[in-house]
Amino acid sequence: MAQANTLIRIALLGAESTGKSQLSLALMHTLHVRGLQVHLVTEYLRTWCDAQGRTPEPHEQAQIAQQQANSVLRHTSGIVIADTTPLMTAVYSHKLFNDTSLYAMAAEHQQVYDMTLVMGLDLPWVADGLQRDGPHVREPVDALLRSALHSAGLAYKVVYGQGQERLNNALLALGWDKPSSMTGVHPMLQAAQTTRTQGQYALNRGRTVWNCDKCSDAACEHRLFSDLLKRPE
C-alpha cells in the first residue's frame, strides 16, 4: 500500500475521442481496489463548456489551462490521475487559433508528472456535444502534442488497445522504469511488470526484440501506425 505522504502524478493526454476519460476512470478503480489513495482530476474544459453552453474563445484558454493545473496541484498526497493537462489546451490553442503562447506554461506544469501516457489513435471517433470537432483533427492534434512533448524534453509512453486491453497496457506502461517517488507502490505494479516481461511488451528502449503491435516506443509506434493508416483498403 502507498505510504500516506506518497505523491504520484499521472497525466493522460491525447486528441479528442481517444479514451482519456474512460481510461482514467478504469485506472482509478483498479488502483483504488488495491487499497491505494487515488484522486481523479477530470477535464475542466468539459465542465466549462457545459456551464457556458459554448466552446471557449482564444482569450479564455489561459484561464482554463490554469484551472486545470490548479485542480491537480491542490492534491498533495496519493496517486493523482489527470484526465488531460494544460498541454492539451496549449495544443488546441495552437491548432484552432494559431496561438502558441500557452506552451511555456503548459510545458513547465507538465514537469510535475511522474508519468505521462499518450492515447493512441486506434479507437473510433465518437461525437460528444460541443467539444469535439471531428475525426479529421485527431492526427494533426496528435502530431502537435508529440512535438510539444519532444520539444520540452518530456518523456511519455503511448497506450493502444480496446477496452480491458487498453487498461492492461496502461498498467504495464506505468510499471516500467518506476521513479523514486514510487516508493511504497512497487508491489502494486509487480504483477503487471511480470506480465509485461512474459508478453515481451516492448517498453525497454529496444533492448529486446519488439512485438510491434504492443510497441510503446514513441517514435517507432507512431511511424508504424501512420503507415497503417496510409495503406489502401
C-alpha positions as CSV (number, residue, x, y, z in Angstrom):
1,M,0.0,0.0,0.0
2,A,1.2,3.5,-0.8
3,Q,2.6,5.5,2.1
4,A,0.4,8.3,3.4
5,N,2.8,11.0,2.2
6,T,3.4,9.4,-1.2
7,L,2.6,11.7,-4.2
8,I,2.5,10.3,-7.7
9,R,1.0,12.3,-10.6
10,I,0.0,10.5,-13.8
11,A,-1.1,12.5,-16.9
12,L,-3.3,11.2,-19.6
13,L,-3.0,13.1,-22.9
14,G,-4.4,12.7,-26.4
15,A,-6.6,14.0,-29.1
16,E,-10.3,14.0,-28.8
17,S,-12.2,10.7,-28.6
18,T,-9.1,8.7,-27.8
19,G,-10.3,7.2,-24.5
20,K,-8.7,9.5,-21.9
21,S,-11.7,9.7,-19.6
22,Q,-12.6,6.0,-19.8
23,L,-9.0,5.0,-19.1
24,S,-8.7,7.5,-16.2
25,L,-11.8,6.0,-14.6
26,A,-10.6,2.5,-15.1
27,L,-7.2,3.3,-13.6
28,M,-8.7,5.0,-10.6
29,H,-11.0,2.0,-9.9
30,T,-8.2,-0.5,-10.4
31,L,-5.7,1.3,-8.1
32,H,-8.4,2.1,-5.6
33,V,-9.5,-1.6,-5.1
34,R,-5.8,-2.3,-4.4
35,G,-6.0,-0.1,-1.4
36,L,-4.4,3.0,-2.8
37,Q,-5.4,6.6,-2.3
38,V,-6.4,7.9,-5.7
39,H,-7.6,11.3,-6.8
40,L,-9.1,11.7,-10.3
41,V,-8.8,15.2,-11.8
42,T,-11.3,15.5,-14.6
43,E,-11.2,17.7,-17.6
44,Y,-12.0,21.3,-16.6
45,L,-12.8,22.3,-20.2
46,R,-15.8,19.9,-20.3
47,T,-17.2,21.5,-17.1
48,W,-16.6,25.0,-18.6
49,C,-18.3,24.2,-21.8
50,D,-21.3,22.6,-20.1
51,A,-21.7,25.7,-17.8
52,Q,-21.2,28.2,-20.6
53,G,-23.1,26.3,-23.4
54,R,-20.3,27.1,-25.8
55,T,-16.6,26.5,-26.6
56,P,-14.1,29.0,-25.3
57,E,-12.7,32.0,-27.2
58,P,-9.0,32.4,-27.6
59,H,-8.6,34.8,-24.7
60,E,-10.3,32.3,-22.4
61,Q,-7.9,29.5,-23.0
62,A,-5.3,30.6,-20.5
63,Q,-7.7,30.7,-17.6
64,I,-8.9,27.2,-18.5
65,A,-5.4,25.9,-18.6
66,Q,-4.5,27.4,-15.2
67,Q,-7.7,26.0,-13.6
68,Q,-6.8,22.5,-14.9
69,A,-3.3,22.9,-13.4
70,N,-4.6,24.1,-10.1
71,S,-7.0,21.2,-9.8
72,V,-4.0,18.8,-9.9
73,L,-1.7,20.8,-7.7
74,R,-4.2,21.0,-4.8
75,H,-3.7,17.3,-4.2
76,T,-0.6,16.8,-2.1
77,S,-0.6,13.0,-1.4
78,G,-1.8,9.8,-3.0
79,I,-1.9,9.0,-6.7
80,V,-3.3,11.8,-8.8
81,I,-4.6,10.9,-12.2
82,A,-5.1,13.9,-14.5
83,D,-7.6,13.4,-17.3
84,T,-5.7,15.9,-19.5
85,T,-3.4,18.8,-18.6
86,P,-2.7,22.3,-19.7
87,L,-0.6,20.9,-22.5
88,M,-3.7,19.8,-24.4
89,T,-5.2,23.3,-24.0
90,A,-1.9,24.7,-25.5
91,V,-2.1,22.3,-28.4
92,Y,-5.7,23.1,-29.2
93,S,-4.9,26.8,-28.9
94,H,-2.2,26.3,-31.5
95,K,-4.4,24.2,-33.8
96,L,-7.6,26.2,-33.6
97,F,-6.3,29.8,-33.0
98,N,-2.7,29.7,-34.2
99,D,-1.8,30.8,-30.7
100,T,1.4,29.3,-29.2
101,S,1.6,31.4,-26.1
102,L,0.4,28.7,-23.7
103,Y,3.2,26.2,-24.5
104,A,5.7,27.6,-22.0
105,M,3.3,27.5,-19.0
106,A,2.0,24.1,-20.1
107,A,5.4,22.5,-20.5
108,E,6.5,23.8,-17.1
109,H,3.5,22.4,-15.4
110,Q,3.9,19.0,-17.3
111,Q,7.2,18.5,-15.4
112,V,5.3,17.8,-12.2
113,Y,4.0,14.5,-13.5
114,D,5.9,11.3,-12.8
115,M,4.4,9.6,-15.8
116,T,2.7,10.7,-19.0
117,L,0.6,8.4,-21.1
118,V,-0.5,9.5,-24.6
119,M,-3.5,7.8,-26.1
120,G,-3.1,6.0,-29.4
121,L,-5.5,6.8,-32.3
122,D,-6.9,3.3,-32.6
123,L,-10.3,4.0,-31.0
124,P,-13.3,5.1,-33.2
125,W,-14.2,8.7,-33.1
126,V,-17.5,9.4,-31.3
127,A,-19.4,12.8,-31.2
128,D,-19.7,14.3,-27.8
129,G,-21.6,17.6,-27.7
130,L,-19.8,20.9,-28.0
131,Q,-16.2,19.8,-27.6
132,R,-15.4,17.5,-30.5
133,D,-14.6,18.8,-33.9
134,G,-14.4,15.6,-35.9
135,P,-12.1,12.6,-36.7
136,H,-10.0,14.7,-39.1
137,V,-8.4,16.8,-36.3
138,R,-7.1,13.8,-34.3
139,E,-3.9,13.2,-36.4
140,P,-2.8,16.8,-36.5
141,V,-3.5,17.3,-32.8
142,D,-1.6,14.1,-32.0
143,A,1.3,15.3,-34.1
144,L,1.3,18.7,-32.3
145,L,1.1,17.0,-28.9
146,R,4.1,14.7,-29.6
147,S,6.1,17.7,-31.0
148,A,5.4,19.7,-27.9
149,L,6.5,16.8,-25.6
150,H,9.6,16.3,-27.6
151,S,10.5,20.0,-27.7
152,A,10.2,20.2,-23.9
153,G,12.2,17.1,-23.4
154,L,9.3,15.4,-21.7
155,A,9.1,11.6,-21.6
156,Y,5.9,9.7,-22.4
157,K,4.6,6.3,-23.4
158,V,1.8,5.5,-25.8
159,V,-1.2,3.3,-25.0
160,Y,-3.2,1.3,-27.5
161,G,-5.9,-1.3,-27.2
162,Q,-9.6,-1.8,-26.9
163,G,-11.4,-2.0,-23.5
164,Q,-9.7,-4.1,-20.9
165,E,-6.6,-4.5,-23.2
166,R,-6.1,-0.7,-23.1
167,L,-6.2,-0.7,-19.3
168,N,-3.8,-3.6,-19.1
169,N,-1.4,-1.9,-21.5
170,A,-1.6,1.3,-19.4
171,L,-0.8,-0.6,-16.2
172,L,2.1,-2.2,-17.9
173,A,3.4,1.1,-19.1
174,L,3.2,2.6,-15.6
175,G,5.1,-0.4,-14.2
176,W,8.2,0.2,-16.2
177,D,11.2,2.4,-15.1
178,K,9.5,3.4,-11.8
179,P,10.7,6.8,-10.5
180,S,12.0,7.2,-6.9
181,S,8.6,8.7,-6.0
182,M,7.0,5.3,-6.5
183,T,8.5,4.1,-3.2
184,G,5.8,2.0,-1.4
185,V,3.9,1.4,-4.6
186,H,6.2,-1.2,-6.3
187,P,4.3,-4.3,-5.0
188,M,1.2,-2.9,-6.6
189,L,2.7,-3.0,-10.1
190,Q,4.9,-6.0,-9.7
191,A,2.3,-8.4,-11.3
192,A,1.9,-6.0,-14.2
193,Q,5.7,-5.9,-14.7
194,T,5.8,-9.7,-14.7
195,T,3.1,-9.9,-17.3
196,R,5.0,-7.3,-19.4
197,T,8.1,-9.4,-19.3
198,Q,6.3,-12.6,-20.2
199,G,4.4,-10.9,-23.1
200,Q,7.5,-9.1,-24.4
201,Y,5.7,-5.8,-24.0
202,A,8.5,-3.7,-25.5
203,L,8.9,-0.7,-23.2
204,N,12.6,-1.3,-22.6
205,R,14.0,1.1,-25.2
206,G,14.9,-1.6,-27.7
207,R,17.0,-3.9,-25.6
208,T,14.9,-6.9,-26.7
209,V,13.0,-7.8,-29.8
210,W,9.9,-5.7,-30.2
211,N,6.4,-7.1,-30.6
212,C,5.3,-4.2,-32.7
213,D,1.6,-4.4,-32.1
214,K,2.3,-3.7,-28.4
215,C,5.3,-1.4,-29.0
216,S,5.2,1.8,-26.9
217,D,8.3,3.5,-28.2
218,A,7.0,6.9,-29.2
219,A,8.9,7.3,-32.5
220,C,8.6,3.7,-33.6
221,E,4.9,3.2,-32.9
222,H,3.9,6.5,-34.5
223,R,5.6,5.6,-37.7
224,L,4.1,2.1,-37.7
225,F,0.5,3.4,-37.0
226,S,0.9,6.2,-39.6
227,D,2.0,3.7,-42.2
228,L,-1.0,1.5,-41.5
229,L,-3.4,4.4,-41.9
230,K,-1.9,5.3,-45.3
231,R,-2.4,1.8,-46.7
232,P,-5.3,1.4,-49.2
233,E,-8.3,-0.6,-48.2
